[in-house]
Amino acid sequence: MKQLRRIFVSADIEGTCAIASWEETRDPRPGYPTFAQQMTREVAAACQGAVDAGVADLLVKDAHGSARNIDPAALPRCARVLRGWTNDPYMMVSGLDSSFDGVMFTGYHSPAGSDANPLAHTMSSIASLVTINGKPAAELNINCLTVASMGVPVLLVTGDEGLCESIREINPSIHTVPVNRGIGAATLNLLHPDEAVERIREAAKAAIEAAAAAPSSFMYPLPDSFAVEITYGEHSTAQRNSCFPGARKTGSRSVMFETADYYEALRFMHFCL
């Protein structure tokens, strides 16, 4: 059994327990301090669960908005936080490399075009749909492919119920903690915020212990090639982004980019989302 020592955490906010409005995701709007605090608590819980399982080194990527939402002082002392944006194609998992033993995602949300979260989107508001190889892609899927391309397993996902169900369909070994259910423009929190924190800590510990016994079972599947199609809200955006090298229009509002190199797919999304 391999002892997992280095864990990477990518944290978003739109899948934080009980969040329901864009106003609650943006500083200094009303409600933001409450949910920035809950985001921090959920990240801290995942980190503490990792520590409980024997992890000695944690790197947390604050991956929402300004990327300056998490209170670093609220995390375990072995956790470092990458705040702000590095402006490279790895985006929400910047700082990750193949030296890590696993990745956990907290506060994540369903993709653009989904009705599972009133805050559903993929990377930005300009896209109404993003697909990879014909399937709708959430930010989670985009980042999981990055993780897989580095040979690192995905251990835990927390966020809305729809997203958690979708990741279990792809790999049922990945542990999940669904905290919200989207209903139209509303969310129903499935757990009290304190219980969400407790379950995330327990799930992180359980996932790391399970992955120590069978790390390959937590790998996200990586295809041999990638056809990324973005459908925009405005036809003029598609026209502009079709000028990206290798991209082509597939409709009045859609652009496709195909490659066998996932880094090139990331670069396309970095510039065109």
TAMONOR-V745613 format. One line per field, one symbol per residue. psi: psi as a letter, one per 40 degrees, with the letter a starting at -180 (. if undefined). Layout:
# TAMONOR-V745613
psi=???
This chain:
# TAMONOR-V745613
psi=hhhhdhhhhhhadeeiheieiddeehhfihddddddddddddddddddddddeehehhhhhhfhbeffdhhdeeiidehihhiihefieebefheiaeeieiiihifiiiiheieeheehihdieehehhihfehhhiddddddddddeefhihdihiaiddddddddddhedhiighdihhgbeiihheiidddddddddddddddddddddgddeehhhhidihhhhhhidhddddddeeehheiiheideiiihhiehdddddddddde.
